[in-house]
Amino acid sequence: GQIQNKEQFLKMPIGLVDFTEQCMQKPLVFDWQSQNPHLLLVGSSSDLNAGLRSILFALFSTHSPADVHFYMLEFGQGLRDTLLSSYPHVGDILSEEETEKIARALDLFEDEFRKREEDSLSGKKQSKRPDLFLVINNLAGLRNNENWYMRVFQLLSNDCHQYGIHIIAMALPQGTGTKVPTNDIKRFKS
């Protein structure tokens, strides 16, 4: 079912925490509105794809497309070959070869950030807008285009999460032939 309770909005269970001494498990809940406005996943390619699918399906099953909307930048493998594009929550899944579309998607996020920020600062009553998620599969691939890279991290540094814009990035660990941009990890902490 869809989330009707504002307190549960953008909260999703992502696993269980095991309390062995008490012989119990409690849900591990990720809250996009509080301390976790963005997410960086690091792991093997198959683990990253499985983890991302779990996160997305948790949001798809509890939020309507009017609540959450996703655009995905594919610099690795795995997102385009899934059923993700069939969900109405997904605007598009773009491969790194689709340079013009990626530039337009980043324009959309920047424009939406500016509109939401201006509305907020002017005190203008904001109409209900979906929270937007930019999903980046293979953060190192994004770094190959300095312009795109800087635009994404400009959004992060502008605290875009305060206006309902979130970033999910995936990276392979060091030693896999792809360097995890360690300095960038700090930017995911707002």
Salt bridges, closest charged atoms under 4 A:
ASP67 OD1 - LYS128 NZ 3.94
GLU98 OE1 - ARG80 NH1 3.06
GLU98 OE2 - LYS101 NZ 3.67
GLU100 OE2 - ARG104 NH1 2.94
ASP107 OD1 - ARG151 NH2 2.36
GLU110 OE1 - ARG151 NH2 2.72
ASP111 OD1 - ARG114 NH2 2.62
GLU112 OE2 - ARG116 NE 2.85
GLU112 OE2 - ARG129 NE 3.62
ASP119 OD2 - ARG129 NH2 2.81
ASP131 OD2 - HIS166 NE2 2.69
ASP184 OD2 - ARG143 NH1 3.83
ASP184 OD1 - ARG187 NH1 2.86
